């Protein structure tokens, strides 16, 4: 509890509810604003050409003078990926564990940024005092070490953000949960719990990592040739398990992929990854010096995502390593929603290349997030007065709310918010209030937010029915067509087999042009729109397709 009596407490998700990734949660205590996580999301299928998606922080920009700190729960992209974009607009100190801060700083370097905001390392016993609140932390178990939950102390009770978590009784060292500390937090009064919902639909407990470690070691032992391990670049527990399995089975390890090489180097330097043998790691160019059964390869791809790299290996066009007959490919990445089809397609390609596919989650459910029994345990430890499920699509949030009701919370104590929805605690009551601006900012190459719904609509149209370009040059003084119409078709019809269609389209445009220039007045926009309308009707009647029609009118 804080000495200052807090008048208003607000909780505002700007990302991470109704979706997977893009986590960003705002806690407002009187005049102070605290941000928890600044993550990105990988694009959905309809976001053609988009690289990543980050939260809309326009509201935070307006309130930037009140922002006191950004707290990072762990070092995955869904928690730190948007940080460089946020710090371009907001100058606030950033707090996180040693590994998380190291990965965040590396991300800033990738963007050629030297932020004036300070980076501060915290431990689970750290306490940070602000004017209206105090912030403390607790360790959680996740697929990356040094993961933290965040606890904001107010006069009305604590607001607890679990971060990504699961309970693993076999977890040791850097991955061990501070269950006793969680229970103590709950006993001292939790006003509101914000809890990870990613696996809320899955019954039971999430499988212990000790089971996964045995599966990986068995795969290394039984593989007749090379073992290629595909994982996310920041999934350090999988990387450690692969290293241990390689050592146990007498294999050398080569690390492939720019993102994993960098994160591996950071984790090794800071002691978050250990090597049983200093000579366990070899350069990728040296694998030819060893027999196939003496080699293992840990690989990932762009943005730390392994599937694209596997596809290149299966096609035989990877820059460093290709899959060959006799290889065993171990897919240790749990697919996010929307990636399942891509993974199955990749598995087919691997089999065609002559390799064997092994997956750690075929028989058991392997995840870095807690399943239903884990979530019940967190709720029982924290005993919150109010509960907000976060980090998941709506059905996951809804499932988590049902779990909360099973352990004794009423519907009135549970809030399932949308992005931008303000949940306000005032005069002893928590209610849903107004909304603040929120949404997606799309990153395409170096462009930030310059691709919107109109551009995406055009890209979708181009991908479906192609483009139909008409070039006409007119002489307004002589009131005649100087050249054209010339028609250029891309992705619409095969030109050589559609000559009659193109001739008829050309005649329509010529007729429109002659009508337009014969009149007393000439309106460019009406001329172009007339071409679009009449060609759209004609082409749909003939082909049942609607290409993007692009008239280019020139004057001499």
Secondary structure, DSSP 8 states (H G I E B T S, - for coil): --SS---EEEEEEEESBSBSS--EEEEEETTEEEEE---EEE--TTSTT--EEEE--HHHHHTGGGEEEEE---SSHHHHTTHHHHHHH----EEE-HHHHHHHHHHHHHTT---SS-EEE--TT-EEE-SS-EEEEEE-B-SSSS-EEEEEEETTEEEEE--S-B--TT--GGG---HHHHHHHHHT-EEEEEEE-TTTTS-S----HHHHHHHHHHHHHH-SS-EEEE--TT-HHHHHHHHHHHHHTT-EEEEESHHHHHHHHHHHHHTSS--SSTT-B--GGGGGGS-GGGEEEEE--GGG-HHHHHHHHHHT--SS----TT-EEEE-----TT-HHHHHHHHHHHHHTT-EEEETTSSS---SS--HHHHHHHHHHH--SEEEEESB-HHHHHHHHHHHHHTT--GGGEE---TTEEEEEETTEEEEEEE----EEEEETTEES---HHHHHHHHHHHHH-EEEEEEEEETTTTEEEEEEEEEEESSS-GGG-HHHHHHHHHHHHHHHHHHHHSSS--HHHHHHHHHHHHHHHHHHHHS---EEEEEEEE-
